[in-house]
Amino acid sequence: MKNFSLSLGIGFIVNNVVATLIAVFILNPLLNSMFNNTVRTQEEGLEMFSLLGGYFLLTLFMVLGYQYFSFKAKWFKKGIVWGLIVGGMVFIAGHLIVAGWAITPPLPMLISGIFDTLATVATGIIIAYFYRNE
């Protein structure tokens, strides 16, 4: 229970911090002009409950799923691979699906999804660290 709680709590924080840093320092400067006003402006703000709820659920599913992930490797590599798998499924695929349904252009959504995967990689490493001896 201790590993679960620590990996969920710290993983959630890491997921949010890394995602925020990527958005502020990489994605916003790189992609804002490509989105052609299809993303909320700073004045409109963010839907924080939805944003944090989504990251919490993502982290929860990562922690739960990691316990059944049978990739044989040292904890650090296993965390990277788990983060890449989850990030690929959630962000890369999800961003392209959203681009298909919404008015957002697919290329910046794809680029955004690739960079957003770095947050799940960092989270995967944190989760793997707490489960390294199991």
Helices and strands as residue ranges (DSSP letters): H 2-22, I 23-27, H 28-31, G 32-35, H 48-66, H 75-87, I 88-93, H 94-101, H 106-130
